[in-house]
Amino acid sequence: MEHDASIAEDAVAATLFSVYPHAEEELKRYVDILASRGLEWGLMGPREGSRLWQRHIGNSLALVDPLPQGVTVADIGSGAGLPGIPLAIARPDLQITLIESLKRRAKFLELAIEELGLDDRVVVLRGRAEDVTETFDVVVCRAVAPLEKLLRWTTPLFCPGGSLLALKGESAEDEIRNASKLLKASKLKADVIELQAAPEVEGTRAIRVQRV
């Protein structure tokens, strides 16, 4: 079973490299960081080391296509740098701010950015999203909170015309329904988009929120 999982992971990695050949070496180095320091520091679960490419890198890179060229991006609750660091590696045109409130995670992010040579276009901001005063073209997040709570944290971060892309699973439609009153009051619209980092890589879903 473990052997089959390893083969599947290798296949996902190879497919991602075929779509993002310029990012291959940096993605490999980042996965090595996640598999070593990420596990040692408790940022990744003990069973995550064997499924980093599909579960984390492929899932994060699914956001590549909906991001416009040359925008500023905030990754809130960045944790181990997901989805922000894979996006920065695959999309050199983006300026990305990783927002993380916990000291250990923020330190991990700073070290990873330095080791990957991304510090010219990726910065770490230690703090809570609701305390950030900067604004961004796009806010992204992954497994942070239900949509209603996310909206309270993230809408102050939107530039005029800004948007939220929140990676979600099967609960996406329910979360939109539960947040309908807040969406209407805030003059926002939300929809669910189906995403895939590359052919033959498992797809995912995101809630996209924009101003009406």
C-alpha positions in Angstrom: 0.0 0.0 0.0 2.8 2.4 1.0 4.6 1.5 -2.3 1.5 2.3 -4.3 1.2 5.7 -2.5 4.8 6.5 -3.3 4.2 5.7 -7.0 1.1 7.9 -7.0 3.0 10.8 -5.4 5.8 10.5 -8.0 3.2 10.6 -10.8 1.6 13.7 -9.4 5.0 15.4 -9.1 6.0 14.5 -12.6 2.7 15.9 -14.0 3.2 19.1 -12.1 6.7 19.5 -13.4 5.4 19.0 -16.9 3.0 22.0 -16.5 5.4 24.1 -14.4 8.9 23.1 -15.6 10.4 26.4 -14.4 9.3 25.6 -10.9 10.6 22.0 -10.6 13.7 22.6 -8.5 12.2 25.1 -6.1 9.1 22.9 -5.6 11.3 19.9 -4.8 13.3 22.0 -2.3 10.1 23.2 -0.7 8.7 19.7 -0.4 12.0 18.6 1.2 11.6 21.5 3.8 8.0 20.4 4.5 9.1 16.7 4.9 11.9 17.6 7.3 11.5 20.8 9.3 7.8 20.9 8.6 7.3 17.6 10.3 9.9 18.2 13.0 8.3 21.5 14.0 4.8 20.0 14.0 3.5 22.1 11.1 2.6 19.0 9.2 0.8 15.9 10.6 2.9 12.8 11.0 1.1 11.0 8.1 1.4 14.0 5.8 5.0 13.3 4.7 3.9 10.6 2.2 1.3 12.7 0.4 2.8 16.1 0.1 2.6 16.4 -3.7 -1.1 15.6 -4.1 -2.6 16.8 -0.9 -0.6 20.0 -0.5 1.3 21.1 -3.5 -1.2 20.0 -6.2 -4.0 21.4 -4.1 -2.3 24.8 -3.7 -1.3 25.1 -7.3 -5.0 24.7 -8.3 -5.2 28.4 -7.6 -2.7 29.4 -10.3 -5.2 29.9 -13.1 -7.8 32.1 -11.4 -5.1 34.6 -10.2 -4.6 37.5 -12.6 -1.2 38.5 -13.7 1.0 40.7 -11.5 -1.4 41.1 -8.6 -0.7 41.4 -4.9 -1.8 38.3 -2.9 -2.3 37.8 0.8 -2.3 34.2 2.1 -4.0 34.3 5.5 -3.4 31.7 8.1 -0.5 30.6 6.0 0.8 27.9 8.4 3.5 26.0 6.5 3.1 28.3 3.5 0.2 26.7 1.8 -1.0 27.8 -0.7 1.2 30.9 -0.8 4.7 29.4 -1.3 3.7 27.0 -4.1 2.0 29.9 -5.8 5.0 32.2 -5.4 7.2 29.5 -6.9 5.0 28.8 -9.9 4.0 32.5 -10.5 7.1 34.8 -10.3 4.8 37.7 -11.3 3.0 37.7 -8.0 3.8 39.7 -4.9 2.7 37.5 -1.9 2.3 38.3 1.8 2.1 35.3 4.1 0.0 36.3 7.2 0.5 34.0 10.2 -0.2 34.8 13.8 1.8 32.0 15.5 5.5 32.7 16.2 6.8 29.2 15.4 5.0 29.1 12.0 6.1 32.6 11.1 9.7 31.6 11.8 9.3 28.5 9.7 8.0 30.7 6.8 10.8 33.2 7.1 13.4 30.4 7.0 11.7 28.7 4.0 11.4 31.9 2.0 15.1 32.7 2.6 16.2 29.1 1.7 14.1 29.2 -1.5 15.3 32.6 -2.6 11.9 34.1 -2.6 12.5 37.0 -0.3 12.4 39.5 -3.1 8.7 39.0 -3.7 7.4 37.1 -0.6 7.1 38.6 2.8 5.9 37.2 6.2 3.6 39.3 8.3 3.2 37.9 11.8 -0.3 38.8 13.1 -4.0 38.1 12.8 -5.7 38.8 9.5 -8.2 41.1 11.2 -5.3 43.3 12.5 -3.7 43.8 9.1 -4.0 47.3 7.7 -2.6 46.7 4.2 -4.9 45.8 1.3 -4.4 43.3 -1.5 -5.8 42.5 -5.0 -6.5 38.9 -3.9 -6.8 37.1 -0.6 -6.3 33.3 -0.6 -6.6 30.8 2.1 -6.8 27.0 2.7 -8.6 25.2 5.5 -8.8 28.3 7.8 -12.4 28.9 8.8 -16.0 28.8 7.5 -16.9 31.4 4.9 -18.9 33.7 7.2 -15.9 34.0 9.6 -13.5 34.4 6.7 -15.5 37.3 5.3 -15.3 39.2 8.6 -11.5 38.7 8.5 -10.8 39.3 4.9 -13.1 41.9 3.3 -11.2 44.7 5.0 -8.1 43.4 3.2 -9.6 43.8 -0.3 -8.3 46.5 -2.6 -11.2 48.2 -4.6 -12.1 45.4 -7.0 -10.3 42.8 -4.8 -11.5 39.3 -4.2 -11.2 36.2 -2.0 -10.3 32.7 -3.2 -10.8 30.2 -0.4 -9.9 26.5 -1.1 -12.8 24.4 0.1 -14.3 20.9 -0.2 -17.8 19.6 -0.3 -19.1 22.1 2.2 -18.7 25.1 -0.2 -22.3 25.6 -1.2 -23.5 25.2 2.4 -21.0 27.8 3.5 -22.2 30.3 0.9 -25.8 29.7 2.0 -24.9 30.2 5.6 -23.1 33.5 4.8 -25.9 34.8 2.5 -27.0 37.6 4.8 -23.5 38.8 5.3 -22.7 38.6 1.6 -25.8 40.7 0.8 -25.1 43.2 3.5 -21.5 43.6 2.4 -22.5 43.9 -1.3 -20.5 40.7 -2.2 -21.2 37.8 -4.4 -19.9 34.3 -4.0 -19.6 31.3 -6.3 -18.0 27.9 -6.3 -15.3 27.2 -8.9 -13.8 23.8 -9.8 -10.0 23.8 -10.1 -7.2 21.5 -11.1 -3.5 22.2 -11.0 -2.8 19.9 -13.9 -4.4 17.2 -16.0 -4.6 13.9 -14.1 -4.0 15.7 -10.7 -6.9 15.5 -8.4 -9.1 18.6 -8.6 -10.4 20.7 -5.8 -12.9 23.5 -5.3 -12.8 27.1 -4.1 -15.2 29.7 -3.1 -14.6 33.0 -5.0 -15.9 36.1 -3.4 -16.1 39.5 -5.3 -17.7 42.8 -4.8 -21.0 43.2 -6.6 
